[in-house]
C-alpha cells in the first residue's frame, strides 16, 4: 500500500482533513497499514503506551479484564475510530485488549509524541482533537445516562441505532453481520443474556428486526430511527 493511499485514508477522516501530506506522513509509524484478520487480538496491556491507533476499516471490540479475571465487552469500535490512551498526559496502565470481529481490520498506528508535535504546529488541528475527545467523552456520559435512566429495550435500540449510524446506512433496510454474541450485547447495555433473548423475540414480533447467529437484519431502518428519536 503506497504512501499516497495512506495519506488519503487519514485525510478522509474529519480529524486529519486539515493536515498536509508531510504532516500525515510524519504521524504514521508504519509505511503500510497493519492488516489484522478475524479473531486476531491486539493486546494493549503490554504494548507501547505511547502509541495511538486509527481504525481505517473493519470492526473491533474492546474487552476489559475484570479484577476477578473475567472478560467484559465494553465497547464496539468501527471505521474511523481512534483507540489507545487518548489522554495527552502520562498514559495509564490498563488490562484492555481488542479483538477483530470483522473479516479484516486495517489499522494505522502513530506515536503520541508525533501527534503532539503536529498539534503544536497546527492550532486548528489541536482544536479538532479537543472537540473529538469531547465528543467521545459526551458519548461515554450518554452511555452512563442510558444505563441509569433507560430500560433494557431502549438501550438495545440505541445500541443498534449507534452501530447503524457509524455505518452511514442510507438504504431502507440493513443487514448487520452478527459479530456480537447475546452475552456481548448484554454486557454492552448492562443487562442479562436472558433479557436479550426475550427482547430479540419481542422486537422480531414487532417487525423491528430479525436475529440469527449470523446476522441481525433491520427490515425498516426508518422505523428503528423513529423509535430512537421518540425516546431521546
C-alpha positions as CSV (number, residue, x, y, z in Angstrom):
1,X,0.0,0.0,0.0
2,X,1.7,3.2,-1.1
3,X,2.0,6.4,0.9
4,X,-0.4,8.3,-1.3
5,X,-3.2,5.9,-0.4
6,X,-2.2,6.1,3.3
7,X,-2.5,9.9,3.0
8,X,-6.0,9.6,1.5
9,X,-7.1,7.2,4.3
10,X,-6.2,9.6,7.1
11,X,-7.1,12.8,5.3
12,X,-10.6,11.3,4.7
13,X,-11.2,11.3,8.5
14,X,-12.6,14.6,9.9
15,X,-9.8,14.8,12.5
16,X,-7.0,14.8,9.9
17,X,-8.6,16.6,7.0
18,X,-6.6,19.8,7.5
19,X,-3.2,18.2,7.7
20,X,-0.8,18.1,4.7
21,X,0.8,15.1,3.1
22,X,4.0,15.7,5.0
23,X,2.2,16.1,8.4
24,X,0.3,12.9,8.0
25,X,3.4,11.1,6.8
26,X,5.2,12.2,9.9
27,X,2.5,10.8,12.1
28,X,2.5,7.3,10.8
29,X,4.9,4.7,12.2
30,X,4.2,2.0,9.7
31,X,4.8,2.6,6.0
32,X,1.9,0.2,5.4
33,X,-1.3,-0.2,7.3
34,X,-1.4,-3.2,9.5
35,X,-4.0,-5.7,8.3
36,X,-5.5,-7.9,11.0
37,X,-7.6,-10.9,10.4
38,X,-10.8,-12.0,12.2
39,X,-10.3,-13.1,15.8
40,X,-6.8,-11.5,16.0
41,X,-6.1,-9.9,19.3
42,X,-4.5,-6.5,19.9
43,X,-3.1,-6.5,23.4
44,X,-2.7,-3.0,24.9
45,X,-1.7,-4.1,28.4
46,X,1.9,-4.8,27.3
47,X,2.1,-2.7,24.2
48,X,3.9,0.6,23.7
49,X,1.8,3.0,25.8
50,X,3.0,5.9,23.6
51,X,1.1,4.6,20.5
52,X,-2.4,5.5,19.3
53,X,-4.3,3.6,16.7
54,X,-6.6,4.6,13.9
55,X,-9.2,2.1,12.5
56,X,-9.4,2.6,8.8
57,X,-11.6,-0.4,8.0
58,X,-13.4,-3.2,9.9
59,X,-14.9,-3.6,13.4
60,X,-13.2,-4.5,16.6
61,X,-14.4,-4.9,20.2
62,X,-12.8,-3.6,23.3
63,X,-12.5,-6.2,26.0
64,X,-11.5,-5.5,29.6
65,X,-10.2,-8.0,32.1
66,X,-12.1,-7.6,35.5
67,X,-10.3,-8.0,38.9
68,X,-11.8,-11.4,39.0
69,X,-10.2,-12.4,35.7
70,X,-13.4,-12.3,33.7
71,X,-13.7,-10.8,30.2
72,X,-16.1,-7.9,29.8
73,X,-17.0,-6.4,26.4
74,X,-17.2,-2.6,27.0
75,X,-17.3,-1.0,23.5
76,X,-17.5,-1.6,19.8
77,X,-15.1,0.3,17.5
78,X,-15.9,0.9,13.9
79,X,-14.3,2.6,10.8
80,X,-12.9,6.0,11.7
81,X,-12.4,5.4,15.4
82,X,-9.2,6.2,17.3
83,X,-8.2,4.0,20.2
84,X,-5.4,3.6,22.7
85,X,-4.7,6.0,25.5
86,X,-6.1,9.3,24.1
87,X,-5.0,11.2,27.2
88,X,-2.2,13.6,26.4
89,X,-0.9,13.4,29.9
90,X,1.0,10.4,31.3
91,X,-0.5,7.2,29.8
92,X,-2.1,4.9,32.3
93,X,-1.7,1.1,32.6
94,X,-4.7,-0.9,31.6
95,X,-5.9,-4.5,31.1
96,X,-7.7,-3.9,27.9
97,X,-7.3,-5.6,24.6
98,X,-9.1,-5.5,21.3
99,X,-10.4,-8.4,19.2
100,X,-11.0,-8.1,15.4
101,X,-14.6,-9.3,14.8
102,X,-15.0,-8.4,11.1
103,X,-13.3,-10.5,8.4
104,X,-10.5,-8.0,8.3
105,X,-9.4,-4.8,10.1
106,X,-6.9,-2.2,8.7
107,X,-5.1,-0.2,11.3
108,X,-2.7,2.7,11.3
109,X,-0.5,3.4,14.4
110,X,1.3,6.5,15.4
111,X,3.2,7.9,18.4
112,X,1.5,10.3,20.8
113,X,4.7,12.4,20.7
114,X,4.3,12.9,16.9
115,X,0.7,13.8,17.4
116,X,1.7,16.5,20.0
117,X,4.3,17.9,17.6
118,X,1.6,18.3,14.9
119,X,-0.8,19.9,17.4
120,X,1.8,22.4,18.4
121,X,2.4,23.5,14.8
122,X,-1.3,23.3,13.8
123,X,-3.6,25.0,16.4
124,X,-6.7,24.2,14.2
125,X,-5.8,20.5,14.4
126,X,-5.3,20.8,18.2
127,X,-8.8,22.3,18.4
128,X,-10.2,19.5,16.3
129,X,-8.6,16.9,18.5
130,X,-10.1,18.6,21.6
131,X,-13.5,18.5,20.0
132,X,-13.0,14.9,19.1
133,X,-12.1,13.9,22.7
134,X,-15.0,16.0,23.9
135,X,-17.4,14.2,21.6
136,X,-16.2,10.8,22.9
137,X,-16.5,11.9,26.5
138,X,-20.0,13.0,25.8
139,X,-20.7,9.6,24.2
140,X,-19.5,7.9,27.4
141,X,-21.6,10.2,29.6
142,X,-24.7,9.4,27.4
143,X,-23.9,5.7,27.8
144,X,-24.0,6.0,31.6
145,X,-27.2,8.1,31.5
146,X,-28.8,5.4,29.3
147,X,-27.8,2.7,31.8
148,X,-29.2,4.7,34.7
149,X,-32.4,6.1,33.2
150,X,-33.4,3.9,30.2
151,X,-35.0,0.4,30.2
152,X,-33.2,-2.5,28.6
153,X,-35.3,-2.4,25.4
154,X,-34.5,1.2,24.8
155,X,-30.8,0.6,25.5
156,X,-30.8,-2.2,22.9
157,X,-32.5,0.0,20.3
158,X,-30.0,2.8,21.0
159,X,-27.0,0.4,20.6
160,X,-28.3,-0.8,17.2
161,X,-29.0,2.7,16.1
162,X,-25.5,3.8,17.0
163,X,-23.9,0.9,15.0
164,X,-26.1,1.8,12.0
165,X,-25.2,5.5,12.2
166,X,-21.5,4.6,12.2
167,X,-22.0,2.5,9.1
168,X,-23.6,5.5,7.3
169,X,-26.6,3.4,6.2
170,X,-28.7,5.1,3.6
171,X,-30.7,2.1,2.3
172,X,-34.2,1.3,3.5
173,X,-33.1,-1.9,5.1
174,X,-29.8,-3.1,6.6
175,X,-28.1,-6.4,7.5
176,X,-25.5,-6.3,10.2
177,X,-23.1,-9.2,10.3
178,X,-23.6,-10.7,13.8
179,X,-20.2,-10.3,15.4
180,X,-21.7,-9.9,18.8
181,X,-22.9,-12.8,21.0
182,X,-26.0,-12.3,23.1
183,X,-23.7,-12.2,26.1
184,X,-21.6,-9.4,24.4
185,X,-24.8,-7.4,23.8
186,X,-25.9,-8.0,27.4
187,X,-22.6,-6.7,28.7
188,X,-22.7,-3.6,26.4
189,X,-26.1,-2.5,27.7
190,X,-25.7,-3.8,31.2
191,X,-28.4,-6.4,31.4
192,X,-28.6,-10.2,31.3
193,X,-28.3,-12.6,28.4
194,X,-31.9,-13.9,29.1
195,X,-33.2,-10.4,28.9
196,X,-31.5,-10.1,25.5
197,X,-33.1,-13.3,24.3
198,X,-36.5,-12.0,25.4
199,X,-36.0,-8.6,23.8
200,X,-35.0,-10.1,20.5
201,X,-38.1,-12.2,20.4
202,X,-40.2,-9.1,21.2
203,X,-38.6,-7.0,18.6
204,X,-38.9,-9.7,16.0
205,X,-42.7,-10.0,16.7
206,X,-42.9,-6.2,16.3
207,X,-41.2,-6.4,12.9
208,X,-38.3,-4.3,14.0
209,X,-35.5,-6.8,13.4
210,X,-34.7,-10.4,12.6
211,X,-32.0,-12.1,14.7
212,X,-29.9,-15.1,13.7
213,X,-26.5,-16.3,14.9
214,X,-25.0,-15.0,11.6
215,X,-26.7,-11.6,11.2
216,X,-29.1,-9.0,12.6
217,X,-31.5,-7.8,9.9
218,X,-33.2,-4.5,10.2
219,X,-36.0,-4.5,7.5
220,X,-37.0,-0.9,8.1
221,X,-34.2,1.4,9.2
222,X,-36.5,4.4,9.3
223,X,-38.8,2.7,11.8
224,X,-35.8,2.0,14.1
225,X,-34.6,5.6,13.8
226,X,-38.1,6.9,14.6
227,X,-38.3,4.7,17.7
228,X,-35.0,6.0,18.9
229,X,-35.8,9.6,18.2
230,X,-39.0,9.3,20.2
231,X,-37.1,8.2,23.3
232,X,-34.2,10.7,23.1
